[in-house]
Amino acid sequence: MGRGDLTAAQWAVLEPLLPVGKKPGRPPKWTKRQLIDGIRWRTRTGAPWRDVPVRYGEWETVYGLFRRWQRGGI
């Protein structure tokens, strides 16, 4: 866990508030927690999306979730 990542207590509060996926299919490669930590890392550092560390998921996946939620007003 990185120093800016969500703690277990913070995640316990946030997780029930997240939208639930609607599509059946194969399980996701990255957890929502990893992706959210990646979004938080990027906004905290101001680095380009391509520089998001791999431990948070592929940068395209992190950015894709950010954009979907941004467009959806989440």
Secondary structure, 3 states (H helix, E strand, C coil): CCCCCCCHHHHHHHHHHCCCCCCCCCCCCCCHHHHHHHHHHHHHHCCCHHHCCHHHCCHHHHHHHHHHHHHHCC
